[in-house]
């Protein structure tokens, strides 16, 4: 399994109920179901990916995460996951608040825009940076925002979203192995994963 | 729903099947209806395919739509008067098919009030006064489901692995899951709704008016020789319009003329101008041969009365769904304007609120409401996978994992 998903899985307790927003083809949910006895529910936009999820025995609703999350009652889930999707969310504050309304914990991961390659690219070429994590040009990118680890911490503080844990990963997300960084995270992390929660 | 299946060259068929009958209730223990009325005797026509396991954990009940019947798959023996036409969901049901008769014990019964072998207005009134006609009490979707429950008990099925159905069949699936939560492990409502909209009722009402305006209808007292054939045919035509989509009709007929190069400048009942007119007339004629006009009135009324929230949730759909226990797979079709996707989303929303285990997909298909009856790889795969995983889950929970 992808290293970032392994990291997320390590924060999810055995037998938890989990909502995965933008669950893709269900890699994380399938892993959690098999290895952690999790009761999972996914939301995914793409018809193909929903079909693949159902094909592996997962419960997934085709729809828009911002709308679908509104239907759940308070505290319905132990953990709500938003993996590699924050950079495409139109109203992040609203969505993250919703995540902590329907879940006791929230997990958010995103590509770190303050990685040294990105800084150097912009500095030296004067063009919008493109990386393996954010491979698009300005005119065809689905990513409507760029986020740095520092930005996200500031944002959470301002919006009263307590950060319980944080992992900065030095790995391409397609890889199965990697490191959790201890130092120079802002410069070296390709991805940040945050565990949010109300105490 | 339409009849698409005329002949399919397909080796994966259940083959020759037989319609069976189950009769229950009597004068002392009549079958009580939602209206407060009762039936002294009820017969259900049904078919089964495959074998029930000793654990009874592989039964799949299929619920048919408005004018369907118990003949889901296979063929009736031509030597015994069978038409040689496969069942209405031959694409979906058979050995190796999504609802795999090698694995599942499949049951389908004709709904109460219909005329395809089950008790309805075209049946004989046991009081000896002839056919029921309008003396037949009005039945509801709930009554149909309660009758099916009797059949399931008769077949000694402890619990249904799944209940599957589209359109009005989907309404029965929903009613099953709220009425008998402990008996339904998985449920697949397709192209359906928790209740009819004003638009849905309006189409049904126009169809009923067409029948009742036919002088032959005679307040339901007609004879085989003088049936309200014109009214019933028009009713069917209205249905067919709602089962297709703008796009499907454009593609299927466009403005093409039928067997002519120019307009007729006439109103010929036998020689229409447009292909779409010819199609509707053909569908109307074909329907009149097999369906009873009074039954059509009763079944459309049942569909109009159906209101899952009122019936099982005191007006709240989430309340109704909190009674259910099944895991759900809800499917809608993008071009279905009879029961559009937002109707399925209402269901899904209520299921989410009630904490149900639910999967939902809108399948991109352009054949309108009828899409659930047509060949669709996506639909086939979803149903096959969902049933497969449901059975694995059920068996794991029951402690005899495969």
HADDOCK unambig.tbl for C-alpha pairs under 7 A between the chains (distance, minus, plus):
assign (segid A and resid 51 and name CA) (segid B and resid 382 and name CA) 6.62 0.50 0.50
assign (segid A and resid 54 and name CA) (segid B and resid 382 and name CA) 6.76 0.50 0.50
assign (segid A and resid 54 and name CA) (segid B and resid 385 and name CA) 6.86 0.50 0.50
assign (segid A and resid 54 and name CA) (segid B and resid 386 and name CA) 6.65 0.50 0.50
assign (segid A and resid 55 and name CA) (segid B and resid 382 and name CA) 6.79 0.50 0.50
assign (segid A and resid 55 and name CA) (segid B and resid 385 and name CA) 5.24 0.50 0.50
assign (segid A and resid 57 and name CA) (segid B and resid 386 and name CA) 6.78 0.50 0.50
assign (segid A and resid 57 and name CA) (segid B and resid 389 and name CA) 5.43 0.50 0.50
assign (segid A and resid 59 and name CA) (segid B and resid 357 and name CA) 6.61 0.50 0.50
assign (segid A and resid 59 and name CA) (segid B and resid 358 and name CA) 5.76 0.50 0.50
assign (segid A and resid 59 and name CA) (segid B and resid 359 and name CA) 4.85 0.50 0.50
assign (segid A and resid 60 and name CA) (segid B and resid 358 and name CA) 6.90 0.50 0.50
assign (segid A and resid 60 and name CA) (segid B and resid 359 and name CA) 4.61 0.50 0.50
assign (segid A and resid 60 and name CA) (segid B and resid 360 and name CA) 6.50 0.50 0.50
assign (segid A and resid 61 and name CA) (segid B and resid 359 and name CA) 4.87 0.50 0.50
assign (segid A and resid 61 and name CA) (segid B and resid 360 and name CA) 4.50 0.50 0.50
assign (segid A and resid 61 and name CA) (segid B and resid 361 and name CA) 6.44 0.50 0.50
assign (segid A and resid 62 and name CA) (segid B and resid 360 and name CA) 5.71 0.50 0.50
assign (segid A and resid 62 and name CA) (segid B and resid 361 and name CA) 5.22 0.50 0.50
assign (segid A and resid 71 and name CA) (segid B and resid 349 and name CA) 6.04 0.50 0.50
assign (segid A and resid 71 and name CA) (segid B and resid 352 and name CA) 6.48 0.50 0.50
assign (segid A and resid 71 and name CA) (segid B and resid 353 and name CA) 6.05 0.50 0.50
assign (segid A and resid 72 and name CA) (segid B and resid 352 and name CA) 5.97 0.50 0.50
assign (segid A and resid 72 and name CA) (segid B and resid 353 and name CA) 5.37 0.50 0.50
assign (segid A and resid 73 and name CA) (segid B and resid 353 and name CA) 6.04 0.50 0.50
